[in-house]
C-alpha cells in the first residue's frame, strides 16, 4: 500500500518570517515532517498550491478533487487549512470517490513550539489506512465524517455538528 499525501498549505505549512514579523509560505515542511514521523510505508507526496485556506477558491477545490480522482492510491491524506477544511471536504464528499480521503491540518504551524501538526499528520496517516472509502476530518485525535464536523473557533478544536 502506498499513501498519497497532498499538501495545500494552511497553518500546518506556514513559516515565520522574522524580518516581516508574520506568517507566510515558503517550501513545504512535509519532507522534514515525514522524516521525523518515520513512516515505514511508501508515501507519494504532492505539493498542491500552498495557501491559506481562507484564500482558496472553488477552482482550487476542483484541483484538489482532480488530484484525488487521478491518484492511484486508495488512501489519501490532505493537509489543509482549518478555516475552510469543511468546505473542501464537502466537495470531495459529494464526488463519492472509492478512496479513504482524510483531511488534517494544524492550529499551530509545524515550526512553532507546541504545534499539533506532527501528531495530526501521524494520526491522519494511520486512520487513512484503516477507514472505509469516504471523506473524513482527523484532528486532535478524533475522526469525523465530512458532513458531521465543524471547527470550534473558541476552543480551537474540531467537534461533531450539534444535534
Rosetta blueprint (number, residue, H / E / L):
1 X L
2 X E
3 X E
4 X E
5 X E
6 X E
7 X E
8 X E
9 X E
10 X L
11 X H
12 X H
13 X H
14 X L
15 X E
16 X E
17 X E
18 X L
19 X L
20 X L
21 X L
22 X E
23 X E
24 X E
25 X L
26 X L
27 X L
28 X L
29 X L
30 X H
31 X H
32 X H
33 X H
34 X H
35 X H
36 X H
37 X H
38 X L
39 X L
40 X L
41 X L
42 X E
43 X E
44 X E
45 X E
46 X E
47 X E
48 X E
49 X E
50 X E
51 X E
52 X L
53 X H
54 X H
55 X H
56 X L
57 X L
58 X H
59 X H
60 X H
61 X H
62 X H
63 X H
64 X H
65 X H
66 X H
67 X H
68 X H
69 X H
70 X H
71 X L
72 X L
73 X L
74 X L
75 X E
76 X E
77 X E
78 X E
79 X E
80 X L
81 X L
82 X L
83 X L
84 X L
85 X H
86 X H
87 X H
88 X H
89 X H
90 X H
91 X H
92 X H
93 X H
94 X H
95 X H
96 X L
97 X L
98 X L
99 X L
100 X E
101 X E
102 X E
103 X E
104 X E
105 X L
106 X L
107 X L
108 X L
109 X L
110 X L
111 X L
112 X L
113 X L
114 X L
115 X L
116 X L
117 X H
118 X H
119 X H
120 X H
121 X H
122 X H
123 X H
124 X H
125 X H
126 X H
127 X H
128 X H
129 X H
130 X H
131 X L
132 X L
133 X L
134 X E
135 X E
136 X E
137 X E
138 X E
139 X E
140 X L
141 X L
142 X E
143 X E
144 X E
145 X E
146 X L
147 X L
148 X L
149 X L
150 X E
151 X E
152 X E
153 X L
154 X L
155 X L
156 X L
157 X E
158 X E
159 X E
160 X L
161 X L
162 X L
163 X L
